[in-house]
Amino acid sequence: MRHQRVMTEKGHLQQFWLRCLLSVGIIWGIIPLITLPFITRGNTDLPLDVWAAAINGLTIFPASVIAFWYRRPACIWLTINAGLVATSVTLFIIRNHEYRVGSIIGAGVSVLIAVLLDVMEIRRWPGALDSTTPWD
């Protein structure tokens, strides 16, 4: 017979913050998903910039939803996306010496969601839909 321990108060709190992060990821992911058809290439944009914006728009929402059930693949997916977006914005700033505040904030939030989800995975927080955990 397998014994399962009831989730502690700390586990419930960790699960709450994970759910909050994933909810923010879903809400934040809807914005670039809606604006995806309006991505245009400017005079100073490279194909990497357009590609990164398109991938970012197609990544945050579905990865945040998938993270409720499969957190590790979503962590990997969001981390790769965060690296791509951060690289694209950094190269744009270096290349043009132009600071688009909206792009910087968008990239920052994408990176922040990925980093926080990675920390939660590395620290083995309970899953968003777990009712019990094997550890205290």
C-alpha positions in Angstrom: 0.0 0.0 0.0 1.4 3.4 -1.0 1.3 6.1 1.6 0.8 9.7 0.4 1.4 12.6 2.6 -0.9 15.5 2.7 0.4 18.8 1.3 1.8 21.1 4.0 0.9 24.7 4.3 4.2 25.6 2.7 3.3 23.4 -0.3 -0.1 25.0 -0.6 1.6 28.5 -0.6 4.1 27.4 -3.2 1.3 26.0 -5.3 -0.6 29.2 -5.0 2.4 31.3 -6.3 2.9 28.8 -9.1 -0.7 29.2 -10.2 -0.4 33.0 -10.0 2.7 32.9 -12.2 1.1 30.7 -14.7 -2.0 32.9 -14.7 0.1 36.0 -15.4 1.9 34.0 -18.1 -1.5 33.2 -19.7 -2.7 36.8 -19.5 0.7 38.1 -20.7 0.7 35.5 -23.5 -2.6 36.6 -24.9 -1.2 40.1 -25.8 1.5 39.0 -28.3 -0.8 36.3 -29.6 -3.4 38.9 -30.5 -0.9 41.3 -32.0 0.9 38.5 -34.0 -0.9 39.3 -37.3 0.3 42.9 -37.1 4.1 42.2 -36.9 5.7 44.2 -39.7 9.3 44.5 -40.6 10.8 47.9 -40.2 13.8 49.4 -41.9 16.1 48.6 -39.0 14.7 45.1 -38.2 16.6 42.0 -39.1 14.8 38.7 -39.8 15.9 37.5 -36.3 13.9 40.4 -34.8 10.7 39.5 -36.7 11.3 35.7 -36.1 11.8 36.3 -32.3 8.6 38.4 -32.1 6.6 35.7 -33.9 8.0 32.9 -31.8 7.4 34.9 -28.6 3.8 35.5 -29.7 3.3 31.8 -30.3 5.1 30.6 -27.1 4.0 32.3 -23.9 0.3 31.5 -23.9 0.5 27.8 -24.8 3.6 27.1 -22.7 1.9 28.7 -19.7 -1.2 26.5 -20.2 0.9 23.4 -20.7 2.9 24.2 -17.5 -0.2 23.3 -15.4 0.3 19.7 -16.4 3.8 19.4 -17.7 6.0 22.0 -16.0 9.5 20.7 -17.1 8.8 20.8 -20.9 7.2 24.2 -20.5 10.3 25.4 -18.5 12.5 24.4 -21.4 10.2 25.9 -24.0 10.0 29.2 -22.1 13.7 29.4 -21.4 14.6 28.9 -25.1 12.0 31.6 -26.0 13.4 34.0 -23.3 17.0 33.5 -24.6 15.8 34.2 -28.2 13.8 37.3 -27.2 16.5 38.7 -25.0 19.2 38.2 -27.7 17.0 39.8 -30.3 16.3 42.9 -28.1 19.9 43.2 -27.0 21.2 43.0 -30.6 18.6 45.5 -31.8 19.7 48.0 -29.1 23.4 47.5 -29.9 22.8 47.7 -33.6 20.6 50.8 -33.6 21.3 52.6 -30.3 17.5 52.9 -30.0 15.6 51.9 -26.9 12.1 50.7 -27.5 10.6 50.7 -24.0 7.7 48.4 -25.0 10.1 45.9 -26.5 12.4 46.0 -23.5 9.4 45.5 -21.1 8.0 42.7 -23.2 11.3 40.9 -23.3 11.9 41.5 -19.6 8.5 40.0 -18.7 9.1 37.0 -21.0 12.5 36.4 -19.4 11.1 36.9 -15.9 8.3 34.3 -16.4 10.8 31.8 -17.7 13.3 32.4 -14.9 10.7 32.2 -12.1 9.2 29.0 -13.6 12.7 27.5 -13.8 13.4 28.4 -10.2 10.1 26.7 -9.1 11.1 23.6 -11.1 14.6 23.4 -9.8 13.4 23.8 -6.2 10.8 21.0 -6.8 7.8 23.0 -5.9 4.5 21.1 -6.1 2.7 21.1 -9.4 -0.1 23.5 -10.1 -2.7 20.8 -10.1 -1.2 18.4 -7.4 -3.3 17.6 -4.5 -0.6 15.7 -2.5 3.1 15.6 -2.7 5.6 12.9 -1.7 7.8 15.3 0.3 7.4 17.7 3.1 
